[in-house]
Each structure stands twice: as C-alpha cells, then as structure tokens.
Amino acid sequence: MSDNNSIYSKPVTFSVIALVAILVGSIVTAFYPLARDEMHPKLDTLKQYTALELAGRDIYQREGCSVCHTQTVRPLKTDVLRYGDYSKAGENAYERPFLWGSRRVGPDLARIGGKYSDEWHNQHFLDPRKFAAKSNMPVYPWLENVNLNPTTVESHMKALNFSYTMDEIVALSDKTELEALTAYMQFIGTSVDKFSLVVFSEDDYAEYNNIVKGKPEAAVRGKSVYLSECSGCHGKRGEGDLAMPLAEYGEDMDEMTAFMTIANGLDGFMPGFINTMTKDQIAGIVEYLRVMSAGAGSGTVQ
C-alpha cells in the first residue's frame, strides 16, 4: 500500500525540492569555486598588453588568425618538443576572449614571442611563401599601408580596464597595422620562461657519428632542407636577406660551430632545429654550405 504522505507521491513538491538541491549543489561545487581568486591564477611575470600589442591582438582576431593557429601547447611530448613549454592557466588572465584555437592548419603560436626578429614577422605577413614554399597562409600586404586608429584602441583599453598613458595612445597614430600585429606576435608566450627540451651540447657533438660528411648525396639532401627552412632569411643562393649571407660562409667554416648554431639557434634571431630535424639533416645542411661556398668561389653558385 502506497504512502500518500510520501514525498514521492507529490510530484510538484518532489520537483521543487529536487530543483533546489541541484541549484545548491551547483552553487557549492561550481559557481562558488569559480568566484574564488585561486581559481583565476596569474603568473607573476605576466604583463598586461600595451596599447600597440592590444591593437595587434584586435587585428589578429579580425583577420581570423585563430582559425588556423592555436595558442595552446598541450602537455604532450610531441607538442613540447616542437613548440616549447606547455601552456599554463596563469598565462590567460588578461585574455578576453581567449584565443586558444582548436585547429592547426598553421603552427601553434603559444611560444612565438621572441623566437624571430620583428623584420622576420613583417616579411612573413607580406609573403609567407618566402619562408615556407608550401605555406597556404594568405598574404597581408594592406597591413603596412593602414595606420592605427588611436581612438578605437583607447576605447578597447578602457573596456578591458588596462592602464595606459595618453602619450602611448597618441604615438599609435604613426604606427601601422603591420607593426601592431608584429608587436602582438612578440608578446605571445613571453610570460613563461624560455626553455628547450633538447639542447645540443659540445659533448653531444663529440659523440655524434657523422656518417654523411663529405658525401655528395648528403649535400643534395642538405640543399633541399636549406631551401625549405633557411632560404627565407639567408637567401636561396646564400646571398643574405634578413640574416647574414652564407654564400662564402663554408670556405673557412668551423663544422662544429655551424652544426651547433643550426641545432640550437640564436636567441631572438634564429630558432633551433634540433627538435625538428635529425642530426644527419643538420649535417647535410653543413655539407651544402661547403658546396655552396665552393660554387660561389668559382662563380657558379650551386
């Protein structure tokens, strides 16, 4: 026999009580923790955007860059090897909205800040295929011809409650959208200390068994890698462009120095390739530099 006084026999009362219980549980387990400061960490090294950097971020959103580029390095070995330290929650304290992205048509940009020079970024936006022949990234030639609107940037600074000075806003009138976008690129990821999971040392070089040294086929393969990865800055024939000319570099080249430079890079100018190339590929580039210099000396660059 059922109990007519039981809560289970009173559907309206049961529904109200269940709803209250769910609401209380949601507040206690979800909404209250979200309101606590410890749920919104901020790295001590994190700085808010300058007016120029924020303008660049706005352009980044406007042009849909987040559709093809993520800004979140997953805590996976393959991700960390390729891009750098995995992303931290405290990096995103000023992100409104966040630009983590979801697809990697292009490389992840979470650690792009300081990896290349300003001029590299400028030239890359104007002609991506200069640096990666198979890149499907569009060109952005208009960015260098459009000046920023200081009033718009100031309103965005106010909306996000960012501090700024009027001198900083006035200075924007002489800045182009290209300069702003490059400034934003140089900001991304700079709140996290740089590190390389693999650093190639002199001891590593001493232990490396270079089986491609002196082999013509290694220089041929090295040329292919050079054209793909190095020619954007050093020129297709080593004539130099954004970086030093290499046409005659191989004449008096110190093999270890050349190998170590390619492997570990130069901070702020050239990325290291030991994480993305095999040792034999790097050695092949060194072989090609020697062949290229011999060709330059004879008047016929290979």
C-alpha positions as CSV (number, residue, x, y, z in Angstrom):
1,M,0.0,0.0,0.0
2,S,1.5,3.4,-1.0
3,D,2.1,6.1,1.5
4,N,0.1,9.2,0.4
5,N,2.2,11.4,2.6
6,S,5.4,10.3,1.0
7,I,7.3,12.9,-1.0
8,Y,7.4,10.5,-3.9
9,S,3.6,10.7,-4.2
10,K,3.7,14.5,-4.5
11,P,5.3,15.2,-7.9
12,V,5.2,19.0,-7.6
13,T,6.8,19.1,-4.1
14,F,9.4,16.5,-5.2
15,S,10.3,18.5,-8.3
16,V,10.7,21.7,-6.3
17,I,12.9,20.0,-3.7
18,A,15.0,18.3,-6.4
19,L,15.5,21.6,-8.2
20,V,16.6,23.3,-5.0
21,A,19.0,20.5,-4.2
22,I,20.5,20.7,-7.8
23,L,20.8,24.5,-7.5
24,V,22.5,24.4,-4.1
25,G,24.9,21.6,-5.3
26,S,25.7,23.6,-8.5
27,I,26.5,26.7,-6.5
28,V,28.6,24.9,-4.0
29,T,30.6,22.8,-6.4
30,A,30.8,25.0,-9.5
31,F,29.9,28.7,-9.2
32,Y,31.4,29.4,-5.7
33,P,34.8,27.9,-6.6
34,L,34.7,30.0,-9.9
35,A,34.4,33.2,-7.8
36,R,37.4,32.4,-5.7
37,D,40.7,34.1,-6.6
38,E,42.7,30.9,-6.6
39,M,40.6,29.6,-9.5
40,H,42.0,32.5,-11.6
41,P,45.7,32.3,-11.2
42,K,48.0,34.9,-12.8
43,L,51.7,34.4,-13.4
44,D,53.9,36.9,-11.6
45,T,55.7,37.5,-14.9
46,L,52.5,38.2,-16.8
47,K,52.1,41.8,-18.0
48,Q,49.0,43.4,-19.5
49,Y,49.0,44.4,-23.1
50,T,50.4,47.7,-24.2
51,A,48.2,49.8,-26.5
52,L,50.2,48.7,-29.5
53,E,50.1,45.0,-28.5
54,L,46.4,45.1,-27.9
55,A,45.8,46.8,-31.3
56,G,47.8,43.9,-32.8
57,R,45.6,41.4,-30.9
58,D,42.5,43.0,-32.3
59,I,43.9,42.7,-35.9
60,Y,44.8,39.1,-35.2
61,Q,41.1,38.4,-34.3
62,R,39.8,40.5,-37.2
63,E,41.8,38.6,-39.8
64,G,40.7,35.2,-38.3
65,C,44.2,34.0,-37.4
66,S,42.9,31.9,-34.6
67,V,41.0,29.8,-37.2
68,C,44.3,28.3,-38.4
69,H,46.7,28.9,-35.5
70,T,46.2,27.6,-31.9
71,Q,47.8,29.3,-28.9
72,T,47.9,26.3,-26.5
73,V,50.7,23.8,-26.3
74,R,49.3,20.5,-25.0
75,P,51.3,18.7,-22.2
76,L,52.4,16.1,-24.7
77,K,55.9,15.2,-25.5
78,T,55.4,15.8,-29.2
79,D,53.9,19.2,-28.6
80,V,56.6,20.3,-26.1
81,L,59.4,19.1,-28.4
82,R,58.0,21.1,-31.3
83,Y,56.7,24.3,-29.7
84,G,58.1,24.6,-26.2
85,D,56.8,24.5,-22.6
86,Y,53.1,23.5,-22.3
87,S,50.6,26.3,-21.8
88,K,49.7,27.5,-18.2
89,A,46.4,28.7,-16.9
90,G,48.1,31.8,-15.5
91,E,49.1,33.0,-18.9
92,N,45.5,33.8,-19.8
93,A,44.5,36.2,-17.0
94,Y,44.0,39.1,-19.5
95,E,42.5,37.1,-22.3
96,R,39.1,38.5,-23.3
97,P,38.2,36.4,-25.2
98,F,40.8,33.6,-25.2
99,L,42.4,32.7,-28.5
100,W,43.4,29.1,-27.8
101,G,42.0,27.9,-31.1
102,S,41.2,24.3,-32.0
103,R,42.8,23.6,-35.4
104,R,46.4,23.7,-36.5
105,V,46.4,24.4,-40.2
106,G,49.4,26.5,-39.3
107,P,51.8,26.0,-36.4
108,D,50.9,26.8,-32.8
109,L,51.9,30.3,-31.8
110,A,51.8,30.0,-28.0
111,R,55.6,30.4,-27.8
112,I,56.2,32.6,-30.8
113,G,57.2,35.7,-28.9
114,G,61.0,36.4,-29.2
115,K,61.6,33.5,-31.5
116,Y,62.1,35.6,-34.6
117,S,63.0,39.2,-35.2
118,D,60.5,42.0,-35.9
119,E,61.6,42.2,-39.5
120,W,61.1,38.4,-39.9
121,H,57.4,38.8,-38.8
122,N,56.9,41.8,-41.1
123,Q,58.2,40.0,-44.1
124,H,56.3,36.8,-43.2
125,F,53.0,38.6,-43.1
126,L,53.7,40.2,-46.5
127,D,55.0,36.9,-48.1
128,P,54.6,33.7,-46.1
129,R,55.9,31.5,-49.0
130,K,59.2,33.3,-48.8
131,F,59.9,31.3,-45.7
132,A,57.8,28.2,-46.4
133,A,57.3,27.4,-50.0
134,K,54.3,25.2,-49.3
135,S,52.5,27.5,-46.9
136,N,48.8,28.1,-47.6
137,M,48.8,31.3,-45.4
138,P,47.3,34.3,-47.2
139,V,49.4,37.5,-47.7
140,Y,48.5,40.7,-45.8
141,P,50.0,43.5,-47.9
142,W,47.5,46.1,-46.8
143,L,48.6,46.0,-43.2
144,E,51.7,48.1,-43.9
145,N,49.6,50.8,-45.6
146,V,46.9,51.2,-42.9
147,N,47.6,53.3,-39.8
148,L,46.0,52.5,-36.5
149,N,43.1,54.5,-35.1
150,P,44.2,55.7,-31.6
151,T,40.6,56.4,-30.5
152,T,39.5,52.9,-31.2
153,V,42.5,51.4,-29.4
154,E,41.9,53.7,-26.4
155,S,38.3,52.5,-26.1
156,H,39.4,48.9,-26.1
157,M,42.0,49.7,-23.4
158,K,39.2,51.2,-21.3
159,A,36.8,48.3,-21.9
160,L,39.4,45.8,-20.6
161,N,40.4,48.1,-17.8
162,F,44.1,48.2,-19.0
163,S,46.3,51.1,-17.8
164,Y,47.7,53.4,-20.4
165,T,49.0,56.9,-20.9
166,M,47.8,59.5,-23.4
167,D,51.4,59.6,-24.9
168,E,51.1,55.9,-25.6
169,I,47.8,56.4,-27.4
170,V,49.0,59.5,-29.4
171,A,52.0,57.5,-30.5
172,L,49.7,55.0,-32.2
173,S,48.9,57.5,-35.0
174,D,52.3,56.8,-36.5
175,K,52.0,53.0,-36.3
176,T,50.7,50.7,-39.0
177,E,48.6,47.6,-38.5
178,L,51.6,45.6,-39.6
179,E,53.7,47.0,-36.7
180,A,50.9,46.3,-34.3
181,L,50.4,42.7,-35.4
182,T,54.2,42.1,-35.1
183,A,54.2,43.6,-31.6
184,Y,51.4,41.2,-30.6
185,M,53.4,38.3,-32.0
186,Q,56.4,39.3,-30.0
187,F,54.3,39.4,-26.8
188,I,52.7,35.9,-27.0
189,G,54.1,33.5,-24.6
190,T,56.7,35.8,-23.1
191,S,55.4,35.4,-19.5
192,V,56.8,31.9,-19.4
193,D,60.5,31.3,-19.1
194,K,62.1,30.0,-22.3
195,F,63.4,26.5,-22.3
196,S,64.4,23.9,-24.8
197,L,63.7,20.3,-24.0
198,V,66.6,19.3,-26.2
199,V,69.8,21.4,-26.2
200,F,72.7,20.0,-28.2
201,S,76.0,20.4,-26.4
202,E,79.6,20.1,-27.5
203,D,79.7,16.7,-25.8
204,D,76.7,15.6,-27.9
205,Y,78.5,16.7,-31.0
206,A,81.6,14.8,-30.0
207,E,79.5,11.7,-29.6
208,Y,77.7,12.2,-32.9
209,N,78.8,9.8,-35.6
210,N,78.6,11.9,-38.7
211,I,78.2,9.4,-41.4
212,V,77.2,11.9,-44.1
213,K,80.3,14.1,-44.0
214,G,81.9,14.5,-47.4
215,K,79.1,12.7,-49.3
216,P,77.7,14.5,-52.3
217,E,74.3,13.0,-51.8
218,A,74.2,14.5,-48.3
219,A,74.8,17.9,-49.8
220,V,72.0,17.4,-52.2
221,R,69.6,16.5,-49.4
222,G,71.0,19.4,-47.3
223,K,70.2,21.8,-50.2
224,S,66.6,20.6,-50.1
225,V,66.3,21.2,-46.4
226,Y,68.1,24.6,-46.7
227,L,65.7,25.8,-49.3
228,S,62.8,24.8,-47.2
229,E,63.9,26.0,-43.8
230,C,66.7,28.5,-44.2
231,S,66.4,30.4,-47.6
232,G,63.7,32.8,-46.3
233,C,66.3,34.6,-44.1
234,H,69.6,33.7,-45.7
235,G,68.5,33.8,-49.4
236,K,68.1,31.0,-51.9
237,R,71.7,31.3,-53.0
238,G,73.1,32.4,-49.7
239,E,73.1,36.0,-50.7
240,G,71.6,37.1,-47.4
241,D,68.4,38.9,-46.7
242,L,67.1,39.1,-43.1
243,A,70.1,37.2,-41.9
244,M,73.8,37.0,-42.7
245,P,74.9,35.9,-46.2
246,L,76.1,32.3,-46.4
247,A,77.4,32.1,-50.0
248,E,81.0,32.1,-48.8
249,Y,80.5,31.1,-45.2
250,G,81.6,27.5,-45.9
251,E,85.1,28.4,-47.1
252,D,86.6,28.7,-43.6
253,M,83.6,27.2,-41.7
254,D,84.1,25.5,-38.4
255,E,81.9,22.5,-38.7
256,M,81.0,22.2,-35.0
257,T,80.1,25.9,-34.7
258,A,77.9,25.7,-37.8
259,F,76.2,22.5,-36.6
260,M,75.7,23.8,-33.1
261,T,74.2,27.1,-34.5
262,I,71.7,25.3,-36.6
263,A,70.9,22.9,-33.8
264,N,70.4,25.4,-31.0
265,G,69.6,28.6,-32.9
266,L,70.4,32.2,-31.9
267,D,68.1,33.7,-29.3
268,G,65.7,36.2,-30.8
269,F,67.1,35.8,-34.4
270,M,67.0,32.1,-35.4
271,P,65.2,29.2,-33.9
272,G,67.0,25.9,-33.1
273,F,66.2,22.9,-35.3
274,I,67.5,20.0,-33.2
275,N,63.9,19.3,-32.1
276,T,62.5,19.2,-35.7
277,M,65.4,17.9,-37.7
278,T,67.6,14.8,-37.5
279,K,71.3,15.2,-36.8
280,D,72.0,13.9,-40.3
281,Q,69.7,16.6,-41.8
282,I,71.6,19.3,-39.9
283,A,74.9,17.8,-41.0
284,G,73.6,17.7,-44.6
285,I,73.0,21.5,-44.4
286,V,76.6,21.9,-43.2
287,E,77.7,19.9,-46.2
288,Y,75.6,22.0,-48.6
289,L,77.1,25.2,-47.1
290,R,80.5,23.9,-48.1
291,V,79.4,23.1,-51.6
292,M,77.6,26.4,-51.9
293,S,80.7,28.3,-50.9
294,A,82.8,26.3,-53.4
295,G,80.3,27.3,-56.1
296,A,80.4,30.9,-55.1
297,G,84.2,30.9,-55.3
298,S,84.2,29.5,-58.8
299,G,81.5,32.0,-59.8
300,T,78.7,29.3,-60.1
301,V,76.6,29.1,-57.0
302,Q,75.1,25.6,-56.7
